């Protein structure tokens, strides 16, 4: 089961990617690039999109990466935790859905036609980004 979520502005991209994946299917060992890789376990697994897990600011501050004097973006299961992230002045990070709403001209930057079967599958379930 694949959960359907995501910004409305990328539905065309998702549909196109889904069609490419359905036409190509999962790669097999008969495909030259995959001849040494058996992906039967991946192909037979029922994946679902994960929800973000909560993380407190104290947990973020005590993490290994917090010990470095640096900027950081903190994600949980692929979801940006903006309140725990630190960025330099003048730099902003915006959810993909919000960026597309404010500037629809960004949508063509998301498209790719040379991405292989797993790239197409990934694009077909796009649920967000930053």
C-alpha positions as CSV (number, residue, x, y, z in Angstrom):
1,X,0.0,0.0,0.0
2,X,1.3,3.4,-0.9
3,X,-0.2,6.4,0.9
4,X,-1.3,9.3,-1.3
5,X,-0.2,12.6,0.2
6,X,1.7,15.6,-1.1
7,X,1.4,19.0,-2.7
8,X,-1.2,19.2,-5.5
9,X,1.4,20.9,-7.8
10,X,3.4,17.7,-8.2
11,X,0.5,15.3,-9.1
12,X,1.4,15.4,-12.8
13,X,5.0,14.5,-11.9
14,X,3.8,11.6,-9.7
15,X,1.4,10.3,-12.4
16,X,4.1,10.4,-15.1
17,X,6.6,8.7,-12.8
18,X,4.0,6.0,-11.8
19,X,3.4,5.3,-15.5
20,X,7.2,5.0,-16.2
21,X,7.6,2.6,-13.2
22,X,4.6,0.5,-14.2
23,X,5.9,0.3,-17.8
24,X,9.4,-0.7,-16.7
25,X,8.6,-2.6,-13.5
26,X,11.2,-3.6,-10.9
27,X,14.6,-4.4,-12.4
28,X,15.6,-8.1,-12.6
29,X,18.9,-9.9,-12.8
30,X,18.2,-10.1,-16.6
31,X,18.9,-6.3,-16.6
32,X,22.6,-5.7,-17.1
33,X,22.9,-3.0,-14.3
34,X,21.1,-5.4,-11.9
35,X,22.6,-8.7,-12.8
36,X,24.3,-9.2,-9.5
37,X,21.4,-7.9,-7.4
38,X,18.4,-9.9,-6.3
39,X,15.6,-7.4,-5.3
40,X,12.8,-9.9,-4.7
41,X,12.7,-9.0,-1.0
42,X,12.3,-5.3,-1.8
43,X,9.7,-5.9,-4.5
44,X,7.6,-8.1,-2.2
45,X,7.7,-5.8,0.8
46,X,4.6,-3.7,1.6
47,X,6.0,-0.2,2.4
48,X,4.2,2.7,3.9
49,X,5.3,6.3,4.2
50,X,6.4,7.1,7.8
51,X,5.1,9.9,9.9
52,X,7.6,12.1,11.7
53,X,8.5,11.1,15.3
54,X,8.6,13.8,17.9
55,X,12.0,15.1,19.0
56,X,12.6,17.5,21.8
57,X,15.0,20.4,21.6
58,X,17.0,18.8,24.5
59,X,17.3,15.6,22.5
60,X,18.5,17.5,19.4
61,X,21.0,19.4,21.5
62,X,22.5,16.3,23.0
63,X,22.8,14.5,19.7
64,X,26.3,13.8,18.4
65,X,25.9,16.3,15.6
66,X,25.0,19.1,18.0
67,X,28.5,19.0,19.4
68,X,29.8,20.6,16.2
69,X,29.6,24.4,15.7
70,X,27.6,24.2,12.5
71,X,24.3,24.9,10.9
72,X,21.9,21.9,10.7
73,X,18.7,20.7,9.3
74,X,16.9,18.1,11.4
75,X,14.6,15.6,9.8
76,X,12.5,12.8,11.3
77,X,11.4,10.1,8.8
78,X,12.0,12.5,6.0
79,X,10.0,15.4,7.5
80,X,11.9,18.7,8.3
81,X,11.7,19.7,12.0
82,X,12.2,23.4,11.3
83,X,11.9,24.5,14.9
84,X,15.0,22.3,15.8
85,X,17.0,23.3,12.7
86,X,19.5,26.1,12.7
87,X,20.4,28.2,9.6
88,X,22.6,31.2,8.9
89,X,21.0,34.6,8.5
90,X,19.4,35.1,5.1
91,X,18.9,31.4,4.4
92,X,15.5,29.9,4.6
93,X,14.2,26.4,4.2
94,X,10.6,26.0,3.0
95,X,8.4,22.9,2.7
96,X,8.1,21.9,-1.0
97,X,4.3,22.4,-1.0
98,X,4.6,25.9,0.4
99,X,7.4,26.8,-2.1
100,X,5.3,25.5,-5.0
101,X,2.3,27.5,-3.8
102,X,4.3,30.7,-3.7
103,X,6.3,30.1,-6.9
104,X,4.8,27.5,-9.3
105,X,7.7,28.1,-11.7
106,X,9.7,25.7,-9.4
107,X,7.7,22.7,-10.5
108,X,9.7,22.0,-13.7
109,X,12.8,21.6,-11.5
110,X,11.4,18.5,-10.0
111,X,11.0,16.5,-13.2
112,X,13.4,13.9,-14.4
113,X,13.0,11.3,-17.2
114,X,16.4,9.5,-16.7
115,X,16.0,8.2,-13.2
116,X,15.7,4.4,-13.6
117,X,13.0,2.2,-12.0
118,X,13.6,3.1,-8.4
119,X,13.9,6.8,-9.2
120,X,10.5,6.6,-11.0
121,X,9.0,4.7,-8.0
122,X,10.4,7.2,-5.6
123,X,9.0,10.1,-7.7
124,X,5.6,8.4,-7.9
125,X,5.2,8.6,-4.1
126,X,6.6,12.0,-3.6
127,X,5.0,13.5,-0.5
128,X,7.1,16.5,0.2
129,X,10.5,18.0,0.3
130,X,12.4,21.1,1.3
